[in-house]
């Protein structure tokens, strides 16, 4: 019996090569796309799983309910480590980390190489030695028990160690960071895997932090929310119970009473680091798209199988006449479908494996992935393959096995087959709906990405260079300004604590007219007189800080959002209170984006810096003309003024693209365009099958119409009306679904939804549909009616 099944399948493939090739191509495309995006989604949601203690690792983050909207801050105070988590019995290990340079302005540092040159490395951390107990880190050199236990020690990644000490052991040697701090290399560790949310290129012992930073009391500070706190829970510990125990940690911390710590699992640190759903929504949309492509391929298989059933009608009739049961025939067709599905899956696996460069281009990533090394994913794919094979073959097998043998042998297979034809129309209409939906969403994403890339930021981001400097000795800003502005290529220069997209200093303020216990979490910045002119920001009310008004060092400037929150109609002279000090408002700057354009513009307050550059500072330079020439000028001047302090000027676009939402939505745009092309291709294949089916069913009718005088155009119109009806159905289903996706897309600001996305998408689908059907319909419409009548 099994041998008979296989012989039948091979015979049918040989007799129907064109249909088999089209059907298998359709399934291979569907499975290849599904596999590619299954890999991508699996890769994203399985970040950090290489860690042995994956299920027990949590980052202790900070929920700030006083801010609007509620801020789920990934950072936390060092006091969590020393004042909170050590007292929780469910906690096994604690770890305190902080990005080098404080995190807000980047984690880069300059290393002095043995030849005297400078190497700039990003992603450096201050870290306790417990990192080796919590995370699975492979040491190439050194001892895990003491690698980061002592002051003035540093652990290097294998890549950085090879840059500084090529072809020699690094442990025991000295490196100098920031041109001033000698550290001893205590360990060299293997580079963290690409699918790790932590990517430290070097780690300096936390015992060194208070010595080099001067922050000796940081372990008792509850208001400096600039650290990373990780915990390893004991086996069987309930994280919800720990959350309940620590939630009131801030109840006695002035101005932070509504803040609270919470555990965020390692499994969510990549896909939702700040408890926001952006990436999860994006992955959900992509999962839906991948499933829809597979559904399209399955529907195509059904359509093409039914279209091909006319070629096999005699075989079915004879089998029924000689005694084959409906169940046996249905089983044969179902087995054939499952084998087709499994074969297509095997081919699709090889296609997908060789298509990873395309996936990496779409994602703008460098995923190094082998399907053959992931048995769980392979098992999942083959289970899906069997399910798809059964579901795709179930309907055709039941329909085909139910054919009346007398009608089949008389050539009257379609005389009353209206129900199956109606279902075919519904299936193809569903295909068009999915294709239209995917195309509209692609256009929406295309416009959305263009919108956020070109959105008015509220300041002029062009022709700006910036750098962070942390000088050993205080320096008058006027000295720096004078040396820079003597060059005509330099238009403006300023210094500040933060700049747009780089840095964030929070704080609770009260304001004139607020209730006794009413506070607002604001973003604050300490700027000099030149900050607003350098960024070409506009004043809505009042004025900028000015040297003509000495009292400005006790004043502030707010943004329009703050003005609305404070509820003032006449803001000039009103008081803002920060940490017990009152600052009169001298101006209101027009709203600008200090952070991601996907986030609402926050309440923002600027205070005046002294005119002395001291400590970590951001310099911003607006230039005229050629960027390379301007970069060379400002670099030369700054090296002269600060010869012992490392720095690196960057174009402001670097800061803008640090906003992770930008590359994420650019990847989404590329992927949906890819999906749209694939769905259109699969829908075209499905339409091809429907037209063949329809023509075979209506060949005699066409001949009769032509004998009675019908023109080619009228015959064409008769055969095209079905497609018009299906397109209408697609519009009714696909358009509202696309609108729903638009409304659920995360982001405070979106491109307003217009009619053009829908018109272009509908027009494109209609053109492709009519081009697809025209060849076959016109071929029959212009044929000799005698041949058509002879057909049956």
TABELZI-V689011 format. One record per run of one state. SS is the DSSP state (alpha for helix, beta for strand, coil for the rest). FROM is the first residue (numbers start at 0). TO is the last residue. If there is no record, write none. Layout:
# TABELZI-V689011
SS|FROM|TO / SS|FROM|TO
This chain:
# TABELZI-V689011
coil|0|0 / alpha|1|14 / coil|15|15 / alpha|16|44 / coil|45|52 / alpha|53|55 / beta|56|63 / coil|64|69 / beta|70|72 / coil|73|74 / beta|75|75 / coil|76|77 / alpha|78|86 / coil|87|89 / beta|90|98 / alpha|99|101 / beta|102|102 / coil|103|104 / beta|105|105 / coil|106|107 / beta|108|111 / coil|112|116 / beta|117|120 / coil|121|122 / beta|123|126 / coil|127|129 / alpha|130|133 / coil|134|137 / beta|138|141 / coil|142|151 / beta|152|156 / alpha|157|163 / coil|164|172 / beta|173|176 / coil|177|179 / beta|180|188 / coil|189|200 / beta|201|204 / alpha|205|212 / coil|213|216 / alpha|217|219 / coil|220|225 / beta|226|232 / coil|233|237 / alpha|238|245 / coil|246|257 / beta|258|264 / alpha|265|267 / coil|268|276 / alpha|277|320 / coil|321|324 / alpha|325|353 / coil|354|354 / alpha|355|362 / coil|363|369 / alpha|370|372 / coil|373|373 / alpha|374|400 / coil|401|403 / alpha|404|409 / coil|410|416 / alpha|417|453 / coil|454|462 / beta|463|475 / alpha|476|484 / coil|485|488 / beta|489|495 / coil|496|497 / beta|498|498 / coil|499|500 / beta|501|501 / coil|502|503 / beta|504|510 / coil|511|518 / beta|519|526 / coil|527|529 / alpha|530|533 / coil|534|537 / beta|538|541 / coil|542|548 / alpha|549|553 / beta|554|558 / alpha|559|565 / coil|566|573 / beta|574|577 / coil|578|579 / beta|580|588 / coil|589|602 / beta|603|607 / coil|608|610 / beta|611|622 / coil|623|625 / alpha|626|640 / coil|641|648 / beta|649|650 / alpha|651|655 / coil|656|658 / alpha|659|706 / coil|707|710 / alpha|711|743 / coil|744|754 / alpha|755|780 / coil|781|783 / alpha|784|789 / coil|790|791
